[in-house]
Structure formats: C-alpha cells, structure tokens
Amino acid sequence: MKAVTWHGKRDIRVDEVPDPEIKESNDAVIRVTSTGICGSDLHLYEVLGPFMSEGDVLGHEPIGVVEETGPDVTHVKPGDRVVIPFNISCGHCHMCGLGLYAQCETTQVREQGTGAALFGYTRLYGQVPGGQAEYLRVPQAQFGPIKVPEGPPDERFVYLSDVLPTSWQAVAFAEIPEGGSVTVLGLGPIGQMSARVARHLGHRVIAVDLVPERLEMARRHGVEVIDAADADDVPDAVRQLTGGRGTDSVIDAVGMEAHGSPGAKLAQALAGLMPGDSAAPLMTRVGVDRLAALTTAVEVVRRAGTISISGVYGGMTDPLPMMRMFDKGITLRMGQAHVKRWIDDLMPLVADDADPLGVMDLATHRWPLEKAPQAYEMFQKKRDGAIKVLLRPGT
C-alpha cells in the first residue's frame, strides 16, 4: 500500500509499504478514506525528528471503512464506517475507567515514561504506524473505533479523531464561568474549533493570531479577533476589551513552536542538527520550547483565572514565570485529549445538518495522498491560505 513516511527533517515521502494485517485478536484493519495533517505532525516535520526513525508512517486523524476484525472485536464489523481516535486506549483499565483515555495503562509507553500510545507519533508514544496511508491496523479495536453514519461526507466526522475532542477538552479544561470570556491564542485548526465550541456554549471569545486567512475564518464564525501583527502588546489589547481585567480563561492552542521565541527557536534548530542518538536524550532533559504563547497566556488571563493548554510542548526544563503565576493565582490544565470521553457531546453536533460547529468550513485543501510532501510544505509555511489539509487515499 501507499503511505506517508518520514525520512528526515522536512523530508516526507509517499512510499510503498507492506499492507497491515491482524496481529492480535482485538485488532481491526480499516481502509482509510480521508486523513488529516495535524499541527502536531508539523512538530515531527520540524522539531521532533530525534524521536523518529526513517520510514515511520505518519498521521493520526483517519476515517475509513472496516475491512477486517479480530475475533474479540464485536462492536464494529467489516463494511462499517468508522473514525479512529488518535490515542490508543483499551477502555477497561483503571485510567480508562476514570475517562482518562490518554493515560490508558494498557497502552502506556512505559519504556519512555509516557502516556497512551498514539498513532503515527514517534518512539515517545509507541512508534505505531499511522493513518496517512491507504490502510491502517487499529490495535485495541474492541474499544477505539467510533462508528459514524453513512451518507454525509467525511468532513462531517473526520475531526472526531482529534480536532474536535481536543478542542472540546480545551474548552472544558478552561473552566470558563457561565457567560464568561476566553482568549484563544492561535487560530490553527484546534484554535478555530476551540473558539467555535466556546461560542456554541455561550461564552465570549477573543482570538489572537497573525495570519490573515486564519483571522478571517474566525470572524466568519462570530469570534472577536486581535491581529498580533498589528497589536503592540497583546495582553494590553485583551485588557482593553475586558475592562482592564483580562479574560476569565485562556486557551493556548499554539505550543512549542510559538512565534517570538528566538532563543528557544535556536535551541530547537541546534538540537535538530544533532545526530538522533544525541539529540533525543538532550531534548528530554532540557527546555527547548518556544514559550511566547504560554507567557502571553499568563499575562492575558485575569487573576484567579484558568489557562488550558492544548498546544503540544516537548521540553523538560522550560522556565516559567512562577512568581507571576503564583501571584495571580492561575490554574493550569493541559494534556492529550481523552478522545472518547467527549464523543457523546460532539456526535449530535456533527450529525446535525445545520452544522452548528461549522465543520464543513475548516478544511482549506483536499489533496490525494500522493501529494502529501507538497501538502506538508505548504502547511508548514502557511502558504496558499492553508489552515487544514485533508489527504484522500485512492483519489
């Protein structure tokens, strides 16, 4: 089959790789019909290469059709249309029982000291082949696959794999009071959907970015925006809109590659130039994140407010303004999305023909799988208005 594979920094290819097979009794194999490129995939393209191996299959946002199942998989069958959550969880361990599926004790990657295994995402998370491919083997398929209706286009449901649960959790973790306000930093796919979810739940949303197409998309969905390229001081701009107080909550949807962090950008670049065997241990011991978004969040949020972090961070000793955070009484919440925890909230919204979250207005590019290298480059460089790219195997 054809699959998108990693061969080095900014070196993504479409290769022929072996077809996946059932290996365990609770496996399934799906034929992928659409699969997204996530902002987190760009971290592999640019920063997290030391944790990759040549030929790793990328991607963790697939929707498709079940081709085959092991004998222990009974809730889906061949021919069913399914979305696959990006994290691999069993559904029956202690953590899954708490709804903390991203910390599943069955699939935790203990040799790396990390949480549940993820599709297509480095040795840190199990090096499981990903979903930017024609076919995908799905471990723990007795629990993971989400059955969705036939008929509507893939775009109605594909974001249940990651974008929508991550955004819903970002808003839930932000603990916005009833009728309260939230600032969303970053208007990539997660920021866009976090803003829409917060608006849908009745909150005031102010969003910050510097890419014109992203700002315009947010405006279409009723979000107040601040163009960071024009604002001399983003926290001050937010305070001017909120009676000098700041918003009740902030969602950091940017993460480790924020603009405005030149020192950390240099550290990331230097680490990326080192041989993988040397760079990986270094990155797990030092601070290499660009923290401009997080430090902005600390200044933007009102006193005793909450910051919800959905953007990925990868450093281990990043300096934080602890005195400022303590003085303001800030609460921090963060982590990988517990995908299946939020599906019951989201399914009625994506199944609704009225499209209350605007899922049909997110993808800006829909390309065949073979064009993945060009799609990665375009998305990473924010060219041609790229906000969300979907790849379609077999087209």
N, C-alpha and C positions, 0 to 999 in steps of 0.2 A: 504494500500500500504506500501511498504518498503521505509524508508527514513533515511538519516544520521542525527543523533541528538546529541546535546551537553548535557553532564551530569556533567561536571566539568572540571577542568584543566587537560589536556591530557586524558580526558575520553570521547571518541567519540564512539557511538554505532550505529548499524543499527536496528531500531525499526519498528514495525507495527504501523502506524498512520492512522487516517481517510483519505479517499480519498478526494481531493479537489473538490469543487463544485462552480458553477457560483453563485456569490452573488450580483453582480451589472450588469447593462445592458451593461457595457463596459468591462466585464471580458472575459477571454478565459481560457480554460484548455488545457494543452498540455501533451502528453506522451513523457517523456524525453528519448532520445536515447543515448546521451553522455553528460557528465557534468564534468567540470574541478575542480580540487582542486587548489585554488589560494594561492599565498603567503600571501594574506590578511586573508585567512582562518586560517593560522597558527597563526596570532595575536589572534584569538578567542581561539585557542587551547592552547595558552601560556600566553598572556598578558591581553587581554580584557575581561576575564571571568567575572569581576564585572558587566559588562553590559549585560550578558547573563542570560537566565532562563533555568532551566532544561527542556529538551525536545524540545528546539528550533531546527528547521530544518535548516541545513546549506546549503551553496552553492549559487553561483550567476553566473555560466558560463554554462547555458544549451542550447542544441539544441534538437529539437524534432519535433513531428507531432501534429498539432492541432486536438484535439478531439471534442471540443465543444466551441461555442462562444455565447456571449450575443447578443441581437438584435442591439446594437449600433456598433458592430464590423463588418465592411464590407470589409476591405482590405485583410483579410485572412479568410479562411474557413476551415472546417474540411477536413483533408487529406493533407493540405499544410505543407510543411517542413519549419520550422522557427527557427531562433536564437533569444534568448531573451536578450536584454541589461540588464546589472546588475543594472542600475539605472532605477527607475520607473518614467516616465515623461508623461505629458499629451499632449504635442505638440502644445498647443494653448494659454498658459498663457504668461505673459509679458516676463519672463525669457526664456521660450521655443522659443518665437518669436525672441529672440536675439541669439538663438543657444546655450544657456547655460542650457542644459537639466539637468545637475547635480544639478541645483539650482531651479528646477521646483517649482513654487509657489503653484500648486495644491497638490503636494505630500510632500512638506516640512514638516519635523517633528518638528513642532513649539514648542511643549512642551519640546523638548530637545535643541531647538535653532540650529538645524542642517538643512542641505540641503535636496534634494530629497530623498525619501525613497529608500532603497536598498533591494534586495532580500537577505535573509539569513544572515543579518548583524546587530545584537544587537538591544537593545532598542534605542540606539542613532539614528538609522536610520529606525525606524518603526516596528521592530520585525516582518517583513514579512516572512512567511515560504519560504525557499529557494529551490534551484533546484537540490540538491543532493538527488533525490527522483525519484520514478517511474513516478509520475505525478506532475504537478505544476499549481497552479492557477496564472494567469497573470492579475493583475489589469491594467487599462489604456491600454487595448489591442487594442483600436481603433487607437493607435499610436505606441506602443512599438515594437511588433514583427516584425522581419526582415525576409521577405520571401527569401528563397535561393533555387537554382535549385536542382532538383532530380538528382541522379546518383553518383556524386563524394562522397567519404567517408566523414563522419562527420568532420574529422580533417581538411578538406579544409575550413570549415566555422565556426566551434565551437568557434574559437578565436575571431570572431566578437562580441561576448558577452562582452568581457572585454580586453583580452590581446592586440589585435591589435589596437582598438581605444585608449586604454591607452598609448600604445607605440607611435602611430602616434601623439597623442596630446603632449606627452613628447617631441618629436622632434619639433613639431610646436611651442610649448611654449619656446623651447630652442633658437629660433630665430638665428639659425646658418647662417652666411652670405654665399652668393653663393660661393661655392668652399671652404668653411671654415671647421673648425675642431670642434669635440666634444669629450669629455671624458664621457663614461658611467660607472658609479660606480654601480657594482652589476650585475651579469650575470645570475640571475634567469630568468623566462620566460619574464618579462617585459624588463629587460636589454637586453636579447638576441634579442627580436624583435625591441626594440628601436635602437639597433646597426644596425640591418639589414635595417630598414626603413631609417635611416640616410645614410647608404651606398647606398641604392637604389636611394636616392635623390641627390647623388653626393658629399657627404661630407666625409672628412677623419674622421675615428672613431678609438679611442683608448679606450679599455675597461679594467676594473680592477676587479679582483675577486681573490679568493684564493682556489677555488675548482677546481681540475684538469679537471674534466669532463666538467664543465662549460666553462673553458678556451679553451678546445679543440673544443667544439661545436662552439664557437665564431670564432676560427681560420678557421674552415671549411667554414665559410661564409665571409672570407676575412677581418676580423677585426684584427687590431693590438691589442695585449693584454699585460697587465702587471700583473704578478703574485704577488699579495700583500704579499704572504707568503715569497717571496724572496726579495722584494724591501724594503730597509731600510727606505725609505722616498718616498711615492707615489707621492706627488706633485713635488718633485725634479725629479723623474723619468719621469713624464709627461713633465716637463720643458726641460729636456734633449732631448726629442723627438720633441720639438716645438721651437727650437732656443732660449730657456730661457724665453719664454713668457707665456706659458700655452695655453690651447685650448680656442677657441672663446666662447665655451659654455660647460656646464657640465649638465648631466642628473643624478640625484640622484635616482636610482632605488632600493635603499636599505630600507631606512625609519627607523622606531623606534627601530628595533632590530639589529642595526649595531654591528659588532664586534669592540672591542677596546674601550668600554664604561663601565668600571667596576662599577663605581658609580651608573650610571643610571640602569645598569642591576640589582644591588642590590635593588634599589628603586622599580623596576618592580616586583622583586621577593617578596619583603615585602608587596607591595600592593596586590599581588595575594594571599597572605596568609590571608588577612583580610576578614571578612565576606562581602558579596557583598554589603549590605546596607551601610557599612562604606567605602569600597574601591572605589566605583563608584564616590561619591562626591569628594573624595580626588584626584582621577585621573583627574577630570575635573577642578581642581584648581591648580595643581602643575605640575612641569616639570618631567616627568618620561621617556622621550625618550632617547635612546642612540644616541647621535648626532655625532658620529665619522664620518659617511659618509658625513653629511652636512658640518661639519667643514673642512673635506678634500676637498669638492667641493669649498669652499670659497678660499682655498689655490691654488687649481688646475686651476681655471678659470683665464683667462687673465684679466687685468684691463679693466673696462667698458664692461665686458662680462656678459653673462646671465646664471643663474642656473635654471634649470627646475626640479621640484620635483614631481616625480610620486610615490615614496615610501610613505607609509602611516605613518603619525605621529599622536600621540594621547595626548601629554602633553599640558598644558595650559600656563605654565610659564617657558618654556625652555630657558636657557641662550644662546644667540647668540653673536658672536664676532662683535658687531655693529661697533666699531671703524674701524676694518679691512674692513668690508663690505662697509662702507661709503667711506673710503679712496680709495678703489679700484673701487668705482662706480658701484657696482654689481647690476644687475636687478634679482629679484626673481619672478618666476611664478610657480604656483602649483595648485593642486585641483583634485577632482574626474574627470574622463573623461566624456565629453559630448558625449556619445557613438554615437548617431545618426548623430551628426554633421560631423563625419568622414567617414560614411559608403560609400558615393558616391566616395570618394578617394580610399577606400580599396576594394570594391566589384570587380572591374575589375582585381585587383591583385590576389585575392584569387580564382576567377573564371578562371584565366589563367592556362592552363595545364602546362605551363612552370614553374609555382610556383616561381615567382621572389622573394618572401619573405621567401621561404623555410618553409612554414607552415607544410609540411609533415616531417620536421626534427626539431621537438620541443618536442613532447611527448616522454618520455622515458619509460613510464609504462602505460599499458591499462588494468585495472582490473575491475572485476564485482563489482557492488555496495556493495555487502556483505563484500568485503574486505576493505572497507573504513577505519576502525580503523587501520589496518596494514599499509595502504597507508599513512595516516596522520603521523604515527610514522616514517615511512621511509623518507617521505618528510621533516619532521621537523628536523630529524637528518642527512639529506643529505647522506643517505646510498644508496648503490647499484646504484650509478650514477643517482639518481633521480633529474631531472630538471623540468619535467612537468608530472603530473599524470592525466589521464582521467579515469573516472568511467563510466561503461556502465550498466545501469539498464537492467534487464531482460536477462543478459548473465551469 
